[in-house]
Amino acid sequence: MSPALLARVALAVYLGAVLALTLIALPGDPDRLNLIPLRGILRTFEDRGIAYGTLQVVGNLLLLAPAGALLPAAVPGVRLRHVVLGALAVSLAIEVGQLGVSGRSADIDDLWTNTLSAAIGYAAVGYAAGVPRRR
């Protein structure tokens, strides 16, 4: 199996797992829609405390990092803007999907932190490999 094909398979499996985990109904949390940046993050810290709020933010900042790291291997020549647009599309699909799932919320903060997450993964792999990434 070629490295690009292996990366594509890993990327597909990872994204499938992300979609499955983020679209599972949860008990307890009310259904919410937040379109005001930082409101959801601040509300989480206020309602659930520093530890949970930090875990939530860090989790969102890491959620799509593996996808951002795998994409250049899966699609040679991919650039940062492609990673960001792809992550934005995936994150938007998750948030829209969560509108119809009990106990989930659709939040603009998840959208931008997940998108940033993929960019972090892309940059981290480039940095680790010592290869300057193209924008």
N, C-alpha and C positions, 0 to 999 in steps of 0.2 A: 504494500500500500504506500503510495507516495505521501510525502509530508503534507502537501496541500490537501489531499483527500482526507488524511487523518485529522487535520485541523478542521476541515469542514464537518466531518462526523462529530468531532468533539464539540464544535460550536452548536450544531443542531441539537445534540443531546443536552448540552448546557441550557440553551434557550428554551427547550421543551420543559426542562425541570423548573426553570424560573417561571415560566407561564403557569405550570401546574401549581407551584407553591404560592404564587401571588393571586391566583384565582380560586383558591379554596375558601369556602365559607367559614367564617369564624364566629364563635358565640361571644356575646358580650358587647363587643364594640358596635356603636350605632353606625348606621349608614350615613356618610357625610360626603359633601362636595365642597372643596375649598379651592377657590380661584385666586386667592390673595397670597402673593409670595410671602413666605416666612410665618404666616399665621398658623399653619399646621405644625410647624416645628416648635414654635413658641407654645402652642396649646399642649403639645405632647409633653414638653418640659413642665408646664404648669400642672397638668392633670396627673402625670405619672411619675414625675420626679427626674432628677438629674441622671441617674443611672440608666433608666429606661429611655429617656430622651436621647442620651448620648449613644446608646446601642442602636436606636432607630436611625439616627443621622449617619452613624458610621456604616450601618448595614446598607442604607441607601447609597452611600458613597462607594460601596464595594460591590453592590449587586450586579452591575453590568461590566465591572472591571475585567473579569475573565473573557467576556465577549470582545471587549476592546483589545485585549491582548491576543486573542486567537484570530481575529479578523485579518490582520496582515499576513499570517501564515496561510489562512484559508483562501484569501484572494490577493495574490501577489500584486503589488503596486497600489494597494489601497492607501488612501491618504487620511489625515486626521478629519478633514471635513466629511468624508464618507462615513467614518466611524461615528462622528457626532450625529449626522443625519440618520444613520441606521439606528443608533441608540435612542434618539428622539422618537423615531417611529415605533420601536419596540415598547418604549416606556409609555408612549401615548396609547398604544393598543392595550397595555396592561391597565392603565388608569381608566380608560373607557370601559373595558371589560369589568372592572371592579364596581362600576356603577350599578350593575345588575346582580351583584353577589352579596348575599346577606353577611352583615358584619364587617364589610370592607368599606373603604372610603377612597374616593378619587381626589387626589391632592396635587396641586401645582408644584409643591415642594418636592414630591416624589419624582415628578417629571424632570425637573432641572437637576436634582441630585443624582438620579439614575443616569441621565445623559452625561453629566460630568464624570460619573464613575467609569464609563466606557473610555472617555478621553484619558483618564488617569491610567487605566490598564494599557492603553495604546502607548502612552508616553513611558510608562514603567518598563515595558518590554524593549522599547527603543533605547532607553537609558541603560538597561541591564546588558543589552547586546553591544552597546557603544556605537550604535548606528543613529545618526541624526534622522529624525522622522520628518517627512515632508508634510507641509500643511495643505 
